[in-house]
């Protein structure tokens, strides 16, 4: 009886070590955090409501409501026309680190 118990424990021990040796380390498993999300792209059209040094905001109509979106401008942003409050724009953007970064901006006239 002792022999069977010792054999069962030894087998269990080898199985546990075998599983541990074949499993992946925790650092190589994917994490599900917001910072790990892939960059997303989008495009909107609307009227410029404000302009800052390295950003601007656009009022976009969604259904019946207007939503204001803020876009950052970086060295890779291509702007066609002059950004002016009240101008209609079409903005292609990417979302990275919870910020909308404008990639291409086309400014239309400032008709109100």
C-alpha positions as CSV (number, residue, x, y, z in Angstrom):
1,X,0.0,0.0,0.0
2,X,2.8,2.4,0.8
3,X,4.4,1.7,-2.6
4,X,1.2,2.7,-4.4
5,X,0.9,5.9,-2.4
6,X,4.5,6.9,-3.0
7,X,4.1,6.0,-6.8
8,X,0.9,8.1,-7.0
9,X,2.6,11.1,-5.3
10,X,5.7,10.8,-7.5
11,X,3.5,10.7,-10.6
12,X,1.5,13.7,-9.5
13,X,4.7,15.6,-8.7
14,X,6.1,14.9,-12.2
15,X,2.9,15.9,-13.9
16,X,2.8,19.2,-12.0
17,X,6.5,20.0,-12.9
18,X,5.8,18.9,-16.5
19,X,2.8,21.3,-16.8
20,X,4.8,24.1,-15.3
21,X,7.7,23.6,-17.7
22,X,5.5,23.6,-20.7
23,X,3.3,26.5,-19.8
24,X,4.0,30.1,-21.0
25,X,5.3,32.7,-18.6
26,X,2.7,35.3,-17.5
27,X,4.6,38.2,-19.2
28,X,4.0,36.7,-22.7
29,X,0.3,36.5,-22.2
30,X,-1.8,39.4,-23.6
31,X,-3.1,42.0,-21.2
32,X,-6.6,43.5,-21.6
33,X,-6.0,47.1,-20.6
34,X,-7.2,50.2,-22.4
35,X,-3.6,51.2,-23.2
36,X,-3.1,48.0,-25.1
37,X,-5.9,48.7,-27.5
38,X,-4.9,49.1,-31.2
39,X,-5.0,52.6,-32.7
40,X,-8.4,53.3,-34.3
41,X,-9.1,55.5,-37.3
42,X,-12.1,57.6,-38.2
43,X,-13.4,60.6,-40.2
44,X,-15.9,63.3,-39.3
45,X,-17.3,66.5,-40.8
46,X,-18.5,69.6,-38.8
47,X,-17.9,73.2,-37.9
48,X,-14.8,74.4,-36.0
49,X,-15.8,75.7,-32.6
50,X,-12.4,76.5,-31.1
51,X,-8.7,76.6,-32.0
52,X,-5.7,76.2,-29.6
53,X,-2.0,76.1,-30.2
54,X,-1.8,72.4,-31.0
55,X,-5.5,71.4,-31.1
56,X,-8.9,72.4,-32.4
57,X,-12.5,71.4,-31.6
58,X,-15.2,70.5,-34.1
59,X,-19.0,70.4,-33.5
60,X,-20.3,67.3,-35.2
61,X,-24.0,66.5,-35.5
62,X,-25.0,63.0,-34.3
63,X,-28.7,62.4,-34.9
64,X,-30.3,65.5,-33.5
65,X,-27.6,66.3,-31.0
66,X,-24.3,68.2,-31.6
67,X,-21.2,66.6,-30.1
68,X,-17.9,68.5,-29.7
69,X,-14.8,66.5,-30.6
70,X,-11.3,67.7,-29.8
71,X,-8.4,66.9,-32.2
72,X,-4.7,67.2,-31.5
73,X,-2.3,68.5,-34.3
74,X,1.1,66.9,-34.6
75,X,4.0,67.1,-37.1
76,X,2.3,64.5,-39.3
77,X,-1.0,66.4,-39.6
78,X,-1.7,67.6,-43.2
79,X,-4.0,70.7,-43.3
80,X,-5.6,71.9,-46.5
81,X,-6.8,75.5,-46.0
82,X,-6.7,77.7,-42.9
83,X,-8.2,76.7,-39.6
84,X,-10.8,79.4,-38.6
85,X,-13.6,79.2,-36.1
86,X,-16.8,78.7,-37.9
87,X,-15.2,77.0,-40.9
88,X,-16.6,73.6,-42.1
89,X,-14.0,70.9,-42.0
90,X,-13.6,67.2,-42.7
91,X,-11.1,65.5,-40.4
92,X,-9.5,62.2,-40.8
93,X,-8.0,61.1,-37.5
94,X,-6.6,58.3,-35.4
95,X,-7.3,57.6,-31.8
96,X,-4.2,56.9,-29.7
97,X,-3.8,57.0,-25.9
98,X,-7.4,58.2,-25.5
99,X,-6.7,61.3,-27.8
100,X,-8.0,62.0,-31.3
101,X,-5.0,63.0,-33.4
102,X,-5.8,64.7,-36.7
103,X,-4.0,63.1,-39.7
104,X,-5.7,65.0,-42.6
105,X,-7.8,68.2,-42.3
106,X,-9.7,69.7,-45.3
107,X,-11.0,73.2,-44.5
108,X,-14.0,74.6,-46.4
109,X,-15.4,78.2,-46.3
110,X,-16.4,79.9,-43.1
111,X,-20.1,80.4,-44.0
112,X,-22.3,80.6,-41.0
